[in-house]
Amino acid sequence: MTHHILEIKNLSFKYKDAQNNSLNKINLTVPQGACAVILGPNGAGKSTLMSLICGLLPPQEGTILFTSSQSKNHFSYGTQHCALYSELTVRENLSFSLNSCLQKKMLLWR
């Protein structure tokens, strides 16, 4: 039996005055011990999804379930405007907070 730290079911979100949903019926499960990386083009809803997961925005439809009160402590959110060191690679920049995660198998969601 696989244990999950996060389970998202049918998550949808639409910003006020937007014509379309930023997220539409997203389903995502993050197994315990995995590293989830959310990739996508501009406007795909990556920042919106992370804002919902982190509690910065309230879900409008669907559910975000953390399996324990400690699960939220296992998430890092690198915004698109975070401070990066230009002399380092992306991997080296991320390794400051995700060192152990980068050494494990990564779970990619696109």
Beta strands, then each sheet from edge to edge (+ up, - down):
strand 1: 4-13
strand 2: 23-31
strand 3: 35-38
strand 4: 61-66
strand 5: 106-109
sheet 1: 2+ 1- 4+
sheet 2: 3+ 5+
end
